[in-house]
Amino acid sequence: MDVLVSCQGGDYTTEIFPQLRKDGWKGIWIDAASTLRMKDDAVIVLDPVNRHLIDEAISRGEKNFVGGNCT
């Protein structure tokens, strides 16, 4: 799987995300939960406000994209 989109909430992200990465999954994680929001490797998605930053992150190979607000 290349992309996983999650709207399951923070408990799901806390449990599943690190396990997937530990097991070697290198896909793109797109999440609405706040769990990863403050991590150094997370890109906050506020499209179209920061679309250029999202595009740059994709070009660099970033894999973790998180909504700025879970609503």
ZASE-491984 format. One line per field, with one value per residue (C-alpha): residue number from 0; residue in one letter; chain; z, x, y. Coordinates in steps of 0.001 Angstrom, whole numbers. Each point is the difference from the previous one (the first is absolute). Layout:
# residues N
seq c(NUM;...)
type c(a;...)
mol c(A;...)
zz c(Z;...)
xx c(X;...)
yy c(Y;...)
# end
This chain:
# residues 71
seq c(0;1;2;3;4;5;6;7;8;9;10;11;12;13;14;15;16;17;18;19;20;21;22;23;24;25;26;27;28;29;30;31;32;33;34;35;36;37;38;39;40;41;42;43;44;45;46;47;48;49;50;51;52;53;54;55;56;57;58;59;60;61;62;63;64;65;66;67;68;69;70)
type c(m;d;v;l;v;s;c;q;g;g;d;y;t;t;e;i;f;p;q;l;r;k;d;g;w;k;g;i;w;i;d;a;a;s;t;l;r;m;k;d;d;a;v;i;v;l;d;p;v;n;r;h;l;i;d;e;a;i;s;r;g;e;k;n;f;v;g;g;n;c;t)
mol c(A;A;A;A;A;A;A;A;A;A;A;A;A;A;A;A;A;A;A;A;A;A;A;A;A;A;A;A;A;A;A;A;A;A;A;A;A;A;A;A;A;A;A;A;A;A;A;A;A;A;A;A;A;A;A;A;A;A;A;A;A;A;A;A;A;A;A;A;A;A;A)
zz c(0;-997;1938;3182;833;3588;1736;2871;2723;2207;1700;-3386;-1174;3254;-341;-3741;-1406;1935;-582;-3761;-127;2213;-2363;-2917;-1625;-1995;-1318;411;3182;-145;3315;1617;3587;2019;1106;-2486;-454;1991;-1249;-1926;-3002;-269;-2622;1077;-2817;-368;-3731;-1790;2605;88;-3261;-997;3232;-622;-3550;1263;2661;-2612;-2180;2967;574;3215;980;2918;-672;2800;59;1864;1769;434;-984)
xx c(0;1405;-2362;-2005;-2672;-1208;-2863;-111;1295;3033;-252;141;2937;1884;-391;274;2358;3175;-585;-326;3199;1810;-1071;1546;-3055;1216;-3312;-1564;-2045;-2788;-1740;-2545;1013;2194;2305;2800;-623;3020;2461;3007;-768;-3685;-1249;-3045;-2549;-1852;-653;-233;1658;3286;-275;3528;1360;-1942;1378;3541;-409;-1206;3014;2323;-1615;-1831;-2515;-2070;-2772;-2283;-3037;344;-3292;-1862;-3359)
yy c(0;3373;2301;-406;2604;-157;1768;-2477;2295;262;-3388;-1745;2103;-564;-3753;-614;2649;-925;-3698;476;2070;-2526;-2782;1913;1553;3012;1303;3404;417;2614;542;2299;-837;2344;-2834;712;3714;1199;-2631;1305;-2197;980;2424;1990;74;3295;-155;2373;2264;-1918;-1933;1019;-1521;-3211;-219;621;-2705;-2494;880;-679;-3375;878;-2681;1355;2500;1149;2257;3272;-575;-3270;1487)
# end
